[in-house]
Amino acid sequence: QVQLVESGGGLVQPGGSLTLSCAASGSVNSRNVMGWYRQAPGKQRELVAMITAGGTTNYVDSVKGRFTISRVNAKNTVYLQMNSLKPEDTAVYFCRSWYGNGEYWGQGTQVTVSS
């Protein structure tokens, strides 16, 4: 089993920045892929960014140039640096870890972008 704990959400004004963290513990596979998803009220959950164990990244178009995903393998932690935040970035952000047939989700952290 793997446990994922997110932190770093909160309320921020448009144009501001936040950094989310997700720490994995338990039977973590070092070759796992880690990613951030978000779900806004009334919308489907969407992949925001993902990063492989080797550091290859991928982003949804709406956050390219504003968000940066990174990971520290020694700490089993993935980060999401979010800059130039917009009201449409408001959502619950979830961390996911997956490898092979196994996948794990965090409990989510709320990000609200509002003046």
Buried (B, 14 or more C-beta within 10 A) or exposed (E): EBBBBBEBBEEBEEEBEBBBBBBBEEEBBEEBBBBBBBBBEEEEBEEBBBBBBEEEBBBBEEBEEBBBBBBEBEEBBBBBBBBEBBEEBBBBBBBBBBBEEEEBBBEBBEBBBEE
